Amino acid sequence: MIVIDRFKIQELMAKKKIDNFTKLAKMLGISKNQLSNILSNKYRPVKSNVVEIAKFLGVSPLEIIKKE
C-alpha cells in the first residue's frame, strides 16, 4: 500500500517556505480537504497525485512515499 510521508512533505514545504497545508493545497490547485485525504494514512493516493506533489516539491515520487 502506498502512503505519503507527511513528515517528508512538511520538511520539503519548509525548504520551499510554504507555511501550511492550506497554502500547499492552493498552490497545487486542489482543496485543503483533498490534500488532507491524500496525506491521510487511511487514503490510498492515486499515482498521479503522488507524482504531482513530488514534482511540485522538486523530488522523486519515491522520496515522499512511506515504506509500509
N, C-alpha and C positions, 0 to 999 in steps of 0.2 A: 504494500500500500504506500502510495506517495503522500508524504506530509511535508508541508513547507515549514522550515525552521524559523519561527517568529523572531528568535533572538538574533539570528543571522540577518534577517530583514531589518531589524532595528539597528544593528551595527552598521549596515550599509546605508540606511537612512541617515544616521548620524554623520557619516562621511560626506554625504551629499547635502548636509544641513537641512534635512526635511524633518520638521519638528514632531509631526504626529501622523497617525494613520489616516486621519481625515484629509490632510494635505496630500499624502501619497495617493489616496483614492482619487482625489480631484485631478492630480497630475496624470494618473493612469486613465482618466475618463470613465471611472466607474463610481458607484455609490460606496459610502463607508460600510454599509451592510454587506455589499458584495465582497469587499475586501476582507471584512471580518470573517465571512464564511470561508473564503479562500484560505485564510490563515488559521482557521479553526482546525483542531485535531479531529473533529467529527466529520469534517467535509473532505471529500476526495477531489482535489482540484483537477480540472481538465488540463491536459498537457499545454494547450495554448496559453492558459492563464499563467502557468509556471514560466513558460518561455517569455511571455510578455513582461512579467515582473522582473525576471532576471535581466532581460535585455535593457529595460528601463534603468535598472540599477547598475548596469555595466559589468555583469558577471555571467558565468556559465550557469545554466539551469541546475546543474549538478551541485553547485555551491550553495544553493538555497534549499535543497531537499534534505530532510532529516532522515537518517538511516533508522528504520524501524526494526 
